[in-house]
Amino acid sequence: MSGHPRFHLAIAVHDLKAARDFYGGLLGCTEGRSAEHWIDFDLYGHQLVAHLDTSGAAAVRLTNAVDGDDVPIPHFGVLLEPAVWGQLAEQLTAGGVEFMIKPHTRFTGEVGEQSTMFFLDPSGNALEFKSFTDDDQVFAN
């Protein structure tokens, strides 16, 4: 174990090649083990498993208003250091990602100020990557 807790998240994807291109290619996640119907990815030290879903069912998408944005629910992502977040935002923009919520700073000047961005993977899973300039603000009231 790496000395700190890591999460494991399993998500449904409709196309393993598209998942490989997106998570491995665009996001730069190292691929771990895989089989005919799933792929492990190292998402910034966390285990993300893309499981093939051939049912064709569309995900139900809800939103919740947060600081003027319609935040998709459910979503997942990682808290990154500011410089890494900025590099990822540039990488995704250059890669032609269509953002649901473009990279920006929310709660400016307030408790919990953070940089955030939302986008979908090829199977419609919503991802949020964010960064706090002050890590003590992550759980501040």
C-alpha positions as CSV (number, residue, x, y, z in Angstrom):
1,M,0.0,0.0,0.0
2,S,1.2,3.5,-0.8
3,G,0.9,4.8,2.8
4,H,-2.4,6.7,2.2
5,P,-6.0,5.5,1.6
6,R,-7.0,5.1,-2.0
7,F,-10.5,4.7,-3.4
8,H,-11.7,2.1,-5.7
9,L,-14.5,3.1,-8.1
10,A,-16.2,0.8,-10.7
11,I,-18.1,2.6,-13.5
12,A,-20.1,1.4,-16.5
13,V,-18.8,2.1,-20.0
14,H,-20.3,1.2,-23.3
15,D,-17.1,0.8,-25.3
16,L,-13.8,-0.4,-23.8
17,K,-11.7,1.0,-26.6
18,A,-13.3,4.4,-26.2
19,A,-12.6,4.1,-22.4
20,R,-9.0,3.2,-23.1
21,D,-8.6,6.1,-25.5
22,F,-10.2,8.6,-23.0
23,Y,-8.8,7.4,-19.6
24,G,-5.5,6.1,-20.9
25,G,-4.9,8.4,-23.8
26,L,-6.5,11.8,-23.0
27,L,-6.3,11.7,-19.2
28,G,-3.0,9.8,-19.2
29,C,-4.1,7.1,-16.7
30,T,-1.8,4.1,-16.6
31,E,-3.6,0.9,-17.4
32,G,-3.5,-2.0,-14.9
33,R,-5.0,-5.4,-15.2
34,S,-7.8,-6.0,-17.7
35,A,-10.0,-8.7,-19.1
36,E,-12.5,-9.1,-21.9
37,H,-15.1,-7.0,-20.0
38,W,-13.2,-4.6,-17.7
39,I,-10.0,-2.4,-17.5
40,D,-8.3,-1.1,-14.3
41,F,-6.9,2.5,-14.6
42,D,-4.6,4.3,-12.2
43,L,-6.5,7.6,-11.7
44,Y,-4.0,9.7,-9.8
45,G,-3.2,6.8,-7.5
46,H,-6.8,5.6,-7.2
47,Q,-8.2,2.4,-8.8
48,L,-10.8,3.2,-11.4
49,V,-12.4,0.1,-13.1
50,A,-14.2,0.5,-16.3
51,H,-16.7,-2.3,-16.7
52,L,-18.3,-3.0,-20.0
53,D,-22.1,-2.4,-20.0
54,T,-23.8,-3.7,-23.1
55,S,-27.3,-3.0,-21.9
56,G,-27.5,0.3,-23.8
57,A,-29.2,1.9,-20.8
58,A,-28.7,5.6,-20.6
59,A,-27.6,7.1,-17.3
60,V,-30.1,9.2,-15.4
61,R,-28.7,12.7,-15.1
62,L,-29.8,15.1,-12.4
63,T,-28.3,18.4,-11.6
64,N,-27.9,20.5,-8.5
65,A,-27.2,24.3,-8.5
66,V,-23.8,25.1,-7.0
67,D,-22.6,28.7,-7.1
68,G,-24.5,29.4,-10.4
69,D,-23.6,26.1,-12.1
70,D,-25.8,23.1,-12.8
71,V,-23.6,20.4,-11.4
72,P,-24.3,16.9,-12.8
73,I,-25.2,14.1,-10.3
74,P,-23.7,11.6,-10.0
75,H,-20.1,12.6,-10.8
76,F,-16.6,11.7,-9.6
77,G,-13.1,13.1,-9.8
78,V,-10.0,13.9,-8.0
79,L,-8.7,16.9,-6.0
80,L,-5.5,18.0,-7.6
81,E,-2.7,20.4,-6.8
82,P,-3.3,23.8,-8.5
83,A,-0.5,23.4,-11.0
84,V,-1.6,19.9,-11.9
85,W,-5.2,21.1,-12.3
86,G,-4.1,23.9,-14.6
87,Q,-2.1,21.5,-16.7
88,L,-5.0,19.1,-17.0
89,A,-7.4,21.9,-17.9
90,E,-5.0,22.9,-20.7
91,Q,-4.6,19.3,-21.8
92,L,-8.3,18.7,-22.0
93,T,-8.9,22.0,-23.8
94,A,-6.2,21.1,-26.4
95,G,-7.7,17.6,-26.7
96,G,-11.1,19.1,-27.7
97,V,-13.0,18.1,-24.6
98,E,-16.5,19.6,-24.5
99,F,-16.9,20.9,-21.0
100,M,-20.2,20.7,-19.2
101,I,-18.8,23.3,-16.9
102,K,-15.7,25.1,-18.2
103,P,-12.6,25.4,-16.0
104,H,-13.1,28.3,-13.6
105,T,-12.9,29.3,-9.9
106,R,-16.0,29.1,-7.8
107,F,-16.8,30.6,-4.3
108,T,-14.2,33.3,-5.1
109,G,-13.1,35.1,-1.9
110,E,-15.3,32.7,0.2
111,V,-14.6,29.7,2.4
112,G,-14.1,26.7,0.0
113,E,-12.8,28.7,-3.0
114,Q,-11.8,26.2,-5.6
115,S,-11.0,25.7,-9.3
116,T,-13.3,23.2,-11.0
117,M,-14.2,21.7,-14.3
118,F,-16.8,19.1,-15.4
119,F,-16.9,17.0,-18.5
120,L,-18.2,13.6,-19.7
121,D,-16.4,10.5,-20.7
122,P,-17.4,8.8,-23.9
123,S,-20.1,6.7,-22.0
124,G,-21.6,9.8,-20.4
125,N,-20.0,9.4,-16.9
126,A,-19.6,12.9,-15.4
127,L,-16.2,13.8,-14.0
128,E,-15.2,16.8,-11.9
129,F,-11.6,17.7,-11.3
130,K,-10.9,20.5,-8.8
131,S,-8.2,22.2,-6.9
132,F,-8.0,24.3,-3.7
133,T,-5.3,26.9,-3.4
134,D,-5.5,26.3,0.4
135,D,-5.9,22.6,1.2
136,D,-7.3,23.5,4.6
137,Q,-10.4,24.8,2.8
138,V,-11.4,21.3,1.5
139,F,-13.7,20.6,4.5
140,A,-14.0,24.1,5.9
141,N,-17.4,25.4,6.9
